[in-house]
């Protein structure tokens, strides 16, 4: 699973690629793997997905002090 990070002014941008074209799904925290997207949402200033030729990239911008 390729990952990238870069600083964009006042934020750190993290991006992770996977081979699934399905969008991320919010799940209850008590479901296996259910806390991950909630954690991304709470920690980030912005986040989203971008389709790619062989799946998608999920990215987030984490605010820097």
N, C-alpha and C positions, 0 to 999 in steps of 0.2 A: 504494500500500500504506500505509494509515494506521498511524501509530505514536503511542504515548503514553508518557510517563514521569511518575513521581511518587515522592516520598520517603515511605516508610512507617516512621517511627521509625528503625531501624538499618539499613534497606535502601533501595535504589533499585529501584523496580519498573518494568520495561520491558515493553511489550506491542505486538505487531505483528499486524495483521489481514490476512487474505488471503481470496480467494473460493473456495478449495478446502476441501471438508469432509473430505478425507482427513487422517488423523493424520500427524504428522511420522514419518519413518522413519530409524533409525540406519543409516548407510552407512559403508563402509570409508573412511578418510581419503584414500586415493589415488583414489577415484572422484570425478568432477566434482561439486562441491557437498557432498561427504561429510564435510567437516570441520566444517560449521556447527553441527549438533546436538551434536556432541561438545564443541565450544567452549562452547556454551550450558550443557551439563551440567557442565563443569569450572569455569566462572566463576561459576555461580550457586549460591545457597543452596537455592533451590527453583525449579522451573519446571513448566509444565504447559500444557494447552490447554483452551479453552472453546469449545463450539460456538456459532455465531451463526446468525441467520436466513439469511445469505448466505455462509457459510463457517465460519471459525474465527478465534480469537485465540490466538497463542502468547505466553506471558508468562514472565518470569523475575524473580527477586529477587536483586539483586547486593548483598552485604554492604558496608556503609559502615564506615569506621574509627571 
